[in-house]
Amino acid sequence: MCCVASSQKLKIVTRYKLSKKDKKALFEEAMREVGAEVAGLINSSENVEVAKLKHASLTELYFVDGMVTLARFEKAGLIPSLYLIYRKGITPSYPSVYVDQGAIPHILNGADVMVPGIKMIEGEFDAGSKILVRDHDKGRVIAIGVSLMSSQELRAVHKGKAIKNLHYLNDDIWQLSLS
């Protein structure tokens, strides 16, 4: 499971409109994994599409009214797109970690989040939980990842990888959202 690096371009194999049955299944899964606000977008739209991808870890993108709304990763499941977070102001209720200014350029190049760069942890979580990575100074979401350790372990250690970076600002999912 890795991030969507710019060096590995997204290749859409097929893209089609979801059937009512598939749309309902996606709605229910989004309710569980992402929250009611995002699921509500799916439910209220007549135009929900899926793009099947040829990629090592990212398997599908979901479009609501033409906007990339969700990404499905092989191991991490569904996550919201950062474009959705910025465009619609919908932020999932995932725990957050706040990183210092020195870590931001590396994270925005696809690097995993390292323990020394984390300045604050918001919420309790287990290893494998989806995490919002935020700019410590401005509080903006800059990436979404999966924790490699629990919040308790994270507070206790002083080095190593903390969060696997799945999706970050200006990656291929973001760029596809802009086109």
trRosetta pair geometry for C-beta under 8 A, 3 or more apart (Angstrom, degrees):
i j d omega theta_ij theta_ji phi_ij phi_ji
1 57 4.8 120 -131 -143 47 137
1 73 6.1 69 -143 164 104 126
1 74 6.5 -147 -94 63 87 93
1 75 4.2 -88 -68 44 130 127
1 76 5.9 118 -156 -29 141 99
1 146 6.9 1 126 30 144 144
1 164 6.1 61 105 148 105 152
1 166 7.3 -32 164 -99 101 97
2 5 7.2 -25 139 -18 115 105
2 56 6.5 13 39 93 111 127
2 57 5.2 161 37 -2 64 148
2 164 7.4 -106 -112 -177 41 109
2 166 7.8 151 142 -112 23 54
3 110 4.6 -179 87 -152 147 90
3 112 8.0 -160 -29 -72 119 65
3 145 8.0 -39 -83 -103 98 95
3 164 7.6 -164 -48 163 82 75
3 165 4.4 -6 -71 108 128 89
3 166 5.6 -174 -105 -138 64 15
3 167 6.8 175 -145 -62 82 29
3 168 6.6 0 -154 -2 133 104
3 171 6.7 -117 165 -122 104 152
4 8 7.4 -123 -162 77 50 100
4 10 6.9 6 -162 -64 117 106
4 55 7.4 -9 -119 -166 89 148
4 58 5.6 28 -88 -34 107 147
4 71 7.8 -85 -42 -162 142 157
4 110 7.9 -135 68 -116 39 111
4 166 7.3 39 -12 166 86 54
4 167 6.0 24 16 -103 115 69
4 171 4.7 105 85 154 97 130
4 172 4.8 -115 151 43 112 102
4 173 5.3 84 72 -20 163 98
5 8 5.1 69 68 21 92 94
5 110 4.7 38 -101 -120 88 162
5 171 7.0 -75 -105 -143 20 106
5 172 7.6 31 90 -13 21 111
6 9 7.7 17 -176 -80 45 62
6 110 7.5 -136 3 -43 79 132
6 171 6.4 -136 -56 -143 77 58
6 172 6.1 159 -102 -52 53 87
6 175 7.9 84 -112 -13 95 144
8 55 6.8 107 141 -139 116 89
8 56 6.9 -33 176 3 157 110
8 172 7.8 -92 86 -22 65 149
9 172 6.4 157 -140 -117 46 141
10 53 5.8 -54 -163 -140 91 127
10 55 6.1 -24 -123 -69 67 130
10 58 7.1 -50 -113 88 102 138
10 61 7.8 35 -169 -29 146 135
10 172 4.7 155 -18 150 108 136
10 173 7.4 105 -53 -71 149 57
10 176 6.3 -34 55 -55 149 137
11 53 6.4 120 71 -161 55 73
11 54 4.3 -29 79 53 114 103
11 55 7.0 166 34 -56 77 78
12 15 5.7 0 175 -44 130 109
12 51 4.7 -50 -134 -174 113 118
12 52 7.3 104 -162 70 64 49
12 53 6.0 -48 -102 -99 49 70
12 61 7.8 -64 -102 33 103 119
13 52 4.8 -53 59 99 106 96
13 53 6.4 160 0 -122 91 14
13 54 5.3 102 -54 -35 109 95
14 51 7.2 180 93 -150 42 53
14 52 4.9 17 53 39 85 111
15 49 5.9 37 178 164 91 123
15 50 7.1 -165 -142 95 57 42
15 51 4.2 -12 -99 -102 96 81
15 52 7.4 -154 -72 18 48 65
15 63 7.8 30 -160 8 116 132
16 49 6.4 -174 101 -149 22 89
16 50 6.6 -13 60 56 67 79
17 47 6.9 -76 -122 -146 109 58
17 48 7.0 95 -157 73 70 51
17 49 5.2 -55 -95 -95 48 80
18 22 4.2 -131 -167 94 99 114
18 23 4.5 133 112 -63 124 80
18 26 6.5 -48 -146 -2 166 140
18 48 4.8 -35 31 101 119 99
18 49 6.6 -170 -16 -109 80 24
18 50 5.8 81 -68 -16 97 103
19 22 4.7 90 50 12 80 101
19 23 6.7 -140 92 -8 38 89
20 23 5.6 -54 -144 37 29 114
20 24 6.4 33 155 -22 63 104
21 24 5.9 -54 -152 33 28 111
21 25 6.6 26 150 -16 63 106
22 25 5.5 -52 -147 37 35 112
22 26 6.3 37 153 -19 67 104
22 50 7.6 -81 150 -17 136 136
23 26 5.7 -53 -147 38 31 111
23 27 6.3 39 150 -25 63 104
23 42 6.6 177 -169 168 84 99
23 48 5.1 116 -117 63 106 143
24 27 5.5 -49 -149 32 32 117
24 28 6.5 30 154 -17 64 104
25 28 5.9 -54 -150 36 31 110
25 29 6.4 28 153 -15 64 108
26 29 5.7 -57 -145 41 32 109
26 30 6.0 33 155 -21 67 108
26 42 5.8 -140 112 -166 106 150
26 48 7.0 179 73 160 151 142
26 50 8.0 -154 -82 -71 145 116
26 62 6.6 145 -160 -121 142 151
26 70 7.8 172 -172 49 112 156
27 30 5.8 -57 -146 38 26 111
27 31 6.5 34 152 -26 62 102
27 39 5.3 92 -162 -163 66 93
27 42 4.9 -168 -92 103 78 126
27 43 5.1 81 -126 -70 133 87
28 31 5.6 -46 -152 26 32 116
28 32 6.9 25 153 -12 62 104
28 39 7.8 85 -70 -141 14 130
29 32 5.9 -59 -155 39 35 108
29 33 5.9 0 162 6 71 118
29 77 8.0 -147 177 -173 113 111
29 78 6.2 122 138 -13 108 145
30 33 6.3 -70 -128 53 27 91
30 34 4.8 -36 -163 39 71 116
30 35 7.6 -52 157 49 76 37
30 38 5.4 -126 178 108 118 102
30 39 4.0 161 103 -88 108 83
30 42 5.7 130 29 1 160 147
30 70 6.6 -101 -103 -80 111 151
30 78 6.3 -106 -97 140 64 163
31 34 7.7 -19 -52 53 8 73
31 35 7.3 -9 -146 174 37 9
31 36 6.2 35 -130 -89 79 58
31 39 4.3 41 -69 -81 69 165
33 77 5.6 -133 -133 135 148 130
33 78 4.5 105 105 61 147 109
33 79 7.9 -95 148 -75 114 41
33 130 7.9 79 -176 -5 85 149
34 38 4.4 -47 124 57 127 146
34 39 6.8 153 73 -42 101 83
34 70 6.8 -98 -54 -109 159 114
34 78 5.8 -76 -41 121 111 117
34 79 7.2 140 -95 -142 105 26
34 80 5.3 117 -147 -50 126 96
34 92 5.2 -93 -165 -103 64 129
35 38 5.6 86 67 18 79 98
35 39 6.8 -150 102 -3 38 99
35 90 8.0 -176 84 174 125 106
35 92 5.0 175 -2 -131 128 78
35 93 5.8 121 -88 8 136 93
36 39 5.5 -62 -139 46 31 112
36 40 5.9 43 158 -31 67 105
37 40 5.7 -52 -152 27 26 116
37 41 7.2 31 149 -21 58 97
37 90 4.6 -174 129 -143 133 119
37 92 8.0 -152 51 -91 111 56
38 41 5.7 -45 -161 24 39 114
38 42 7.1 37 145 -15 64 101
38 69 6.8 147 -159 172 99 107
38 70 7.0 104 172 -70 131 105
38 80 5.5 -124 -98 -94 149 118
38 84 7.0 52 -115 156 105 148
38 90 5.9 144 -67 143 77 144
38 92 6.9 -18 -17 -80 131 95
39 42 5.6 -53 -157 34 40 113
39 43 6.2 38 149 -19 70 108
40 43 5.5 -54 -142 39 34 112
40 44 6.0 21 163 -12 68 112
41 44 6.3 -64 -141 42 24 101
41 45 6.2 18 163 -21 62 116
41 64 5.1 73 143 147 108 167
41 69 6.3 -163 107 -142 140 145
41 88 7.4 -28 -83 -138 141 168
41 90 7.6 -101 -33 -26 131 168
42 45 6.3 -68 -147 32 23 107
42 48 5.7 58 -149 -106 77 141
42 62 7.7 -8 -102 153 114 138
42 64 6.0 -106 -90 -96 56 130
42 69 7.4 168 -70 118 87 156
45 48 5.5 117 94 -54 116 88
45 64 4.9 163 2 -164 168 94
45 65 5.4 -122 -135 -40 130 92
47 63 7.8 -47 137 117 89 94
47 64 7.1 117 92 -165 74 43
47 65 5.2 96 72 -90 115 49
47 66 7.0 3 125 -30 134 70
48 62 6.8 -6 -172 -174 90 101
48 63 7.2 162 -156 84 43 57
48 64 5.5 -8 -106 -104 77 71
49 62 7.1 160 84 -157 48 53
49 63 4.4 -7 59 56 98 107
50 60 5.5 -19 -168 -166 102 120
50 61 7.3 150 -158 78 53 46
50 62 5.6 -25 -101 -102 69 71
50 63 7.6 -164 -76 19 22 78
51 60 6.5 148 75 -158 53 63
51 61 4.5 -6 53 57 108 95
51 62 7.8 -160 19 -75 74 26
51 63 6.8 62 -18 -18 104 109
52 59 7.2 -30 -148 166 67 70
52 60 5.9 -30 -104 -101 49 84
53 58 5.6 -14 82 112 151 90
53 59 6.1 174 52 -172 94 21
53 60 6.3 -171 7 -86 95 28
53 61 6.6 73 -40 -9 122 92
55 58 4.3 -11 96 59 145 86
55 59 7.1 -140 59 -76 96 33
57 73 5.4 4 151 -155 92 94
57 74 5.2 -111 -155 18 57 108
57 75 7.0 -46 -153 14 102 94
57 166 8.0 -122 121 -134 132 87
58 61 7.6 24 166 -55 114 86
58 71 6.0 -40 -144 -178 110 112
58 72 7.3 117 -162 80 61 51
58 73 5.7 -45 -99 -102 57 69
58 74 7.6 -100 -64 -18 14 81
58 173 7.7 -150 -139 -66 157 113
59 72 5.2 -54 63 100 94 101
59 73 7.0 128 8 -137 86 18
59 74 5.5 108 -34 -70 116 74
60 71 7.4 164 90 -158 55 46
60 72 4.1 17 54 39 95 119
61 68 5.5 -40 -178 -135 120 102
61 70 7.2 160 -160 88 49 55
61 71 5.5 -18 -107 -106 72 71
61 72 7.6 -145 -70 17 29 77
61 81 8.0 47 -149 -70 99 123
61 173 7.0 177 -109 -128 125 95
61 176 7.2 -45 -147 110 171 152
62 68 7.5 108 74 -154 45 55
62 69 5.4 -57 99 62 91 95
62 70 4.1 10 44 55 117 99
62 71 7.6 -145 17 -68 77 29
62 72 7.4 75 -23 -24 100 99
63 66 5.9 -6 174 -135 119 13
63 67 6.3 146 -156 65 75 29
63 68 5.9 -43 -97 -88 75 44
63 69 6.4 128 -133 4 22 92
64 67 5.9 -31 66 60 69 87
64 69 4.3 34 8 -33 106 148
67 81 7.9 -154 152 58 85 143
67 83 6.8 -151 -175 120 99 121
67 84 6.9 123 139 -86 118 81
67 87 6.8 -130 -156 84 145 161
67 177 6.6 38 -161 -147 72 89
68 71 7.3 24 176 -60 109 89
68 81 4.6 98 120 -65 96 165
68 83 5.8 72 69 51 99 136
68 84 7.3 -114 102 -40 63 96
68 173 6.1 -175 149 -176 155 83
68 176 5.8 80 -47 102 146 103
68 177 4.4 -97 34 -88 117 88
69 80 6.9 -53 168 -144 59 75
69 81 6.0 -139 -159 12 10 111
69 84 5.1 83 -136 -81 57 137
70 78 5.2 -17 -171 -158 122 103
70 79 7.0 150 -155 75 70 35
70 80 6.0 -52 -100 -108 66 44
70 81 6.7 -117 -72 -23 16 84
70 84 7.8 15 -56 -22 51 156
71 78 7.3 143 76 -149 41 53
71 79 5.5 -20 61 61 91 86
71 80 7.9 61 17 154 80 7
71 81 6.1 102 -23 -77 100 80
71 166 7.8 168 96 149 133 114
71 167 6.2 139 42 -73 153 143
71 173 5.7 -41 -73 -120 142 145
72 77 6.6 -50 -144 -177 74 35
72 78 5.5 -28 -97 -87 74 64
73 76 3.9 23 74 46 130 99
73 77 6.5 -10 56 32 79 21
73 79 6.8 22 -4 1 110 110
73 166 6.0 -76 -60 -148 154 127
75 146 7.8 -59 108 -28 102 173
76 79 6.5 -3 127 -36 122 114
76 130 6.7 102 -174 -88 108 97
76 146 5.0 -131 -110 -61 118 133
76 166 5.9 -62 29 -97 170 149
79 130 6.1 177 -103 -141 103 137
79 144 5.1 152 -180 129 138 146
79 166 6.2 112 12 106 164 145
79 167 6.2 -179 102 12 138 135
80 84 5.0 -106 177 70 103 135
80 85 6.1 110 119 -51 124 92
80 90 7.1 -132 -158 104 158 105
80 92 5.5 171 2 -31 130 118
80 144 7.4 160 60 -72 70 163
81 84 4.6 104 63 -2 84 99
81 85 7.3 -147 100 -3 51 83
81 167 7.0 -117 -132 171 53 152
81 173 5.7 -150 -130 154 102 119
81 174 7.5 158 -177 -84 102 55
81 177 6.0 151 160 -76 145 137
82 85 5.2 -49 -152 34 43 117
82 86 6.3 33 153 -11 71 105
82 141 6.4 -160 -132 113 96 112
82 142 8.0 18 -133 -166 142 19
82 143 7.6 -42 -77 -106 136 27
82 144 6.8 -161 -65 -13 92 107
82 167 6.1 -171 -22 135 104 109
82 168 7.3 36 -33 -168 154 16
82 169 5.9 -124 134 -82 160 64
82 173 7.4 109 23 101 92 114
82 174 5.9 -21 63 -88 115 102
83 86 6.0 -60 -146 44 30 103
83 87 5.6 18 161 -12 69 118
83 173 7.5 -143 -7 135 111 86
83 174 5.9 155 -53 -128 100 62
83 177 3.5 -148 -55 177 167 164
83 178 7.5 -147 -111 -50 134 66
84 87 6.1 -59 -126 45 23 102
84 88 5.5 -19 -174 24 64 116
84 90 6.1 -43 149 58 94 109
85 88 7.4 -56 -108 54 9 81
85 89 7.5 40 179 -122 44 13
85 90 6.3 -105 -111 73 47 59
85 91 5.5 62 -141 -92 101 68
85 92 8.0 -71 -93 -2 107 76
85 141 5.5 -45 143 60 156 144
86 89 7.8 11 -172 -69 17 47
86 141 8.0 -137 -58 61 83 104
87 177 8.0 -147 -26 171 137 127
91 132 7.2 26 -168 -99 104 158
91 141 6.7 170 -124 -33 111 140
92 130 7.6 -9 105 111 144 131
92 132 7.4 172 65 -57 89 117
94 123 7.7 180 148 67 43 165
94 129 7.4 153 -155 157 94 97
94 130 4.9 -83 -122 106 135 91
94 131 5.9 -178 155 -117 121 22
94 132 5.0 135 82 -23 114 91
94 144 7.5 87 54 -138 165 98
95 121 7.3 8 168 -178 116 83
95 122 6.1 176 -166 92 72 65
95 123 3.1 -143 -117 83 93 130
95 124 6.9 -141 -95 52 141 18
95 125 4.4 -122 16 -40 152 126
95 129 6.5 37 27 131 118 137
95 131 5.7 -37 81 -118 86 79
95 132 7.3 -167 97 26 36 82
95 151 6.9 -101 176 -72 161 128
96 121 7.7 166 93 -158 54 42
96 122 4.3 7 58 53 93 115
96 123 6.5 95 20 14 61 114
96 131 6.8 130 -115 -172 27 77
96 132 4.4 -33 -104 73 84 100
96 133 7.5 159 -157 -90 72 17
96 134 5.2 15 -173 -6 121 122
96 141 7.9 -104 -123 -99 115 87
97 113 6.7 120 87 156 142 157
97 118 5.0 -48 -179 -132 121 113
97 120 7.1 163 -159 86 52 52
97 121 5.4 -18 -108 -107 79 67
97 122 7.3 -165 -79 21 31 75
97 131 5.9 18 -1 173 101 127
97 132 7.6 174 25 85 59 54
97 133 5.8 -18 66 -115 91 64
97 134 7.0 174 85 27 40 79
97 154 7.8 -101 -101 172 130 154
97 162 7.1 131 -119 125 174 137
97 163 6.6 -158 29 -33 145 144
98 118 7.1 101 69 -159 48 65
98 119 5.2 -61 101 64 94 94
98 120 4.1 11 41 53 118 97
98 121 7.8 -137 18 -65 78 28
98 122 7.2 68 -24 -16 99 106
98 134 4.9 -37 -103 79 69 98
98 135 7.3 -6 -153 107 80 18
98 136 4.1 100 160 -98 106 73
98 139 7.4 -37 -113 -106 116 55
99 103 4.2 -93 171 76 123 137
99 104 6.3 154 103 -65 116 69
99 107 6.6 113 74 -28 167 149
99 113 6.4 -120 -81 -140 136 112
99 117 4.7 12 -151 145 103 101
99 118 5.8 -52 -97 -97 71 47
99 119 6.5 131 -135 5 19 91
99 133 6.1 10 -11 -174 121 97
99 134 7.2 159 14 76 75 44
99 135 7.0 -51 61 -112 79 33
99 136 5.9 -131 76 -32 27 98
99 142 7.7 -84 43 47 120 133
100 103 5.5 96 60 6 70 101
100 104 7.7 -116 105 -23 41 88
100 117 5.6 -132 34 -160 89 66
100 119 5.2 108 -56 -44 84 120
100 136 5.6 -10 -90 12 42 143
101 104 5.8 -39 -154 7 39 120
101 135 7.8 44 -91 -156 62 91
101 136 7.4 -93 -39 45 64 107
101 137 6.7 27 -65 -16 100 126
102 105 7.8 -57 -176 23 33 96
102 117 6.6 -136 84 -119 89 95
103 106 5.8 -72 -165 45 49 110
103 107 5.8 45 147 -23 84 111
103 113 6.9 52 177 -138 135 76
103 114 7.0 -152 -123 44 117 89
103 117 3.1 88 -77 -156 141 137
103 118 7.8 39 -34 -52 171 44
104 107 5.7 -59 -143 38 31 109
104 108 6.1 22 162 -13 68 111
104 135 6.3 32 -98 -109 129 90
104 142 6.3 -71 -138 -178 91 173
105 108 5.8 -62 -144 44 29 108
105 109 6.5 24 155 -15 64 108
106 109 5.8 -62 -152 39 31 107
106 111 4.1 -33 161 37 91 145
106 117 7.8 -126 56 -85 128 159
107 110 7.8 136 -177 2 30 7
107 111 5.8 -83 -84 63 36 85
107 113 6.1 25 -100 -84 115 80
107 117 7.8 176 -43 138 114 158
107 133 6.2 -149 -163 136 149 149
107 142 6.1 78 111 118 130 122
107 143 5.3 -116 169 -20 115 146
107 165 6.2 178 -151 -103 76 140
107 168 5.9 -178 150 -126 79 142
108 142 6.5 -68 -72 175 93 116
108 143 7.6 -139 -79 -57 54 111
108 168 5.6 -169 -117 154 44 129
108 169 5.8 -30 -124 64 99 94
108 170 6.3 42 -170 44 98 118
110 165 6.0 166 -168 101 45 138
110 168 6.4 -155 -87 28 48 137
110 171 6.8 106 -83 -102 93 114
111 114 7.7 -28 146 -24 115 97
111 165 6.4 87 95 0 30 149
112 145 7.3 117 -140 -143 71 150
112 148 7.9 32 -175 -24 135 135
112 161 4.9 11 119 -145 139 113
112 162 7.6 163 153 49 98 55
112 163 6.2 179 -173 86 82 54
112 164 5.5 -39 -120 -116 112 40
112 165 5.1 -150 -102 -5 46 93
113 117 6.3 -124 -165 73 75 124
113 118 6.7 72 162 -63 114 99
113 133 5.7 -162 -71 -113 142 135
113 143 7.4 177 -54 81 113 141
113 145 6.3 -169 2 34 115 162
113 161 7.3 102 75 -161 49 67
113 162 5.1 -60 103 66 93 98
113 163 3.8 15 44 50 118 104
113 165 6.4 125 -24 -62 78 93
114 117 5.1 87 67 6 82 107
114 118 7.8 -148 97 -16 45 87
114 159 7.6 -18 179 -159 101 54
114 160 7.0 177 -152 103 77 23
114 161 6.0 -59 -105 -103 62 47
114 162 6.4 106 -165 5 15 94
115 118 5.9 -57 -157 20 39 113
115 154 6.7 -167 -120 -152 97 74
115 157 5.6 -80 -131 105 161 100
115 158 6.3 151 125 171 133 17
115 159 5.6 -176 59 -133 128 10
115 160 5.3 42 -7 58 125 65
115 161 7.4 -155 -24 -118 83 1
115 162 4.8 127 -74 -50 66 115
116 158 7.0 45 -81 172 80 64
116 159 6.4 10 -41 -105 100 61
118 121 6.7 31 168 -62 126 86
118 154 7.0 -33 87 176 165 115
118 162 6.0 -16 -31 38 138 170
119 136 4.7 30 48 -106 140 145
120 136 6.5 125 16 -124 106 100
121 151 5.5 146 165 -149 144 102
121 154 6.2 124 -84 104 149 131
121 155 6.5 -99 21 -70 148 93
123 151 7.0 -146 105 -81 59 154
124 150 8.0 5 -176 -180 76 94
124 151 4.9 -134 -140 42 50 147
124 152 7.7 26 -145 -40 95 83
125 129 3.8 -120 -173 55 118 161
125 131 6.7 -177 71 -83 173 99
125 147 5.7 134 117 -2 127 159
125 150 6.4 -169 99 -150 57 60
125 151 4.9 101 40 -35 69 106
126 129 5.4 118 57 -35 62 110
126 147 7.4 155 102 79 35 132
126 150 5.0 -26 -132 -104 42 95
127 147 5.6 -129 -130 110 41 96
127 148 6.2 -8 -143 162 98 23
127 149 5.2 -21 -90 -121 101 20
127 150 5.4 -63 -34 -49 73 66
127 153 7.5 9 -60 31 102 142
128 146 6.2 -14 -149 -178 35 108
128 147 6.5 -41 19 67 20 82
129 146 7.0 159 79 -153 30 64
129 147 4.9 12 53 22 81 119
130 144 6.6 1 -174 -179 99 100
130 145 7.5 165 -152 92 56 30
130 146 6.0 -40 -97 -98 52 67
130 147 7.9 -124 -62 -6 6 84
131 144 7.1 160 81 -158 48 55
131 145 5.4 -23 62 70 97 77
131 146 6.9 142 13 -115 92 15
131 147 5.2 94 -32 -52 131 90
131 163 5.4 -96 65 -125 141 132
132 141 5.1 -65 -168 -121 110 109
132 143 7.8 145 -165 84 46 50
132 144 6.1 -29 -106 -105 54 74
133 141 7.0 95 68 -157 50 65
133 142 5.6 -67 104 65 93 83
133 143 4.0 -3 52 64 126 94
133 144 6.9 -153 11 -77 87 23
133 145 6.0 41 -32 7 118 109
133 163 6.4 173 -74 99 116 157
133 165 7.4 -27 -7 -109 155 87
133 168 7.8 -26 61 -107 131 93
134 139 5.6 -10 176 -160 131 39
134 140 6.3 158 -152 78 82 30
134 141 5.5 -49 -94 -93 79 46
134 142 6.6 129 -127 7 26 85
135 138 4.6 10 96 48 126 92
135 139 6.6 -43 71 12 79 14
135 140 4.9 15 24 50 116 83
135 142 5.6 92 -45 -33 86 123
136 139 7.9 16 -167 -68 15 48
141 144 7.3 19 179 -61 118 81
142 168 6.3 11 147 -152 72 87
142 169 5.4 -65 -156 -6 66 117
143 165 5.4 -41 -179 -139 142 96
143 166 7.6 138 176 49 91 61
143 167 6.6 162 -156 89 65 49
143 168 3.9 -17 -103 -102 98 85
143 169 7.1 -91 -67 -5 66 73
144 166 5.6 -48 98 62 80 106
144 167 4.8 4 49 57 99 98
144 168 7.8 -161 23 -73 57 50
145 163 4.0 98 99 161 140 105
145 164 5.2 172 -171 80 105 47
145 165 4.8 -57 -91 -99 122 34
145 166 5.2 159 -111 2 51 84
145 167 7.9 -165 -68 31 56 59
146 163 6.8 155 72 -160 31 72
146 164 4.7 -11 57 54 88 106
146 166 6.3 73 -14 -39 89 120
147 150 7.1 85 137 -95 138 23
147 151 7.7 -50 -144 -57 159 63
147 154 7.4 -74 -155 -54 118 133
147 162 6.8 -39 -143 161 74 70
147 163 5.5 -41 -101 -103 50 79
147 164 7.9 -122 -46 15 4 78
148 161 5.5 35 34 114 161 95
148 162 6.0 -175 41 -178 101 20
148 163 6.4 -153 -2 -86 89 23
148 164 6.0 107 -57 -30 101 88
149 153 3.9 -106 168 91 117 132
149 154 5.4 151 93 -58 110 78
149 157 7.2 15 110 15 171 137
149 162 6.3 -73 35 -139 104 63
150 153 4.7 97 53 8 78 101
150 154 6.8 -137 97 -8 42 90
151 154 5.4 -52 -145 36 33 118
151 155 6.5 35 156 -21 64 102
152 155 6.0 -55 -152 33 30 109
152 156 6.6 21 152 -15 62 112
153 156 5.7 -67 -151 40 33 110
153 157 6.2 13 162 -10 72 111
154 157 6.6 -61 -135 39 25 96
154 162 5.6 72 -123 -141 109 116
157 160 6.1 -30 148 33 141 119
161 164 7.4 48 162 -71 124 63
165 168 5.8 -3 -176 -44 117 118
167 171 6.1 -141 -153 49 57 144
167 173 5.4 -28 -138 41 112 146
167 174 7.8 140 -178 -38 92 90
168 171 5.1 97 59 -31 71 118
168 174 7.7 -60 99 -23 43 132
169 174 5.9 86 -157 -90 38 162
170 174 5.2 -70 -71 84 13 148
170 175 7.0 50 -164 -54 47 88
171 174 5.3 101 48 12 58 104
171 175 7.1 -115 109 -4 31 94
172 175 5.4 -53 -140 39 35 113
172 176 6.2 39 158 -22 66 103
173 176 5.8 -53 -149 35 29 112
173 177 6.6 36 149 -25 61 104
174 177 5.6 -54 -156 29 32 116
174 178 6.9 29 150 -19 64 104
175 178 5.7 -54 -154 31 36 111
175 179 6.8 32 152 -22 66 104
176 179 5.9 -56 -150 30 36 110
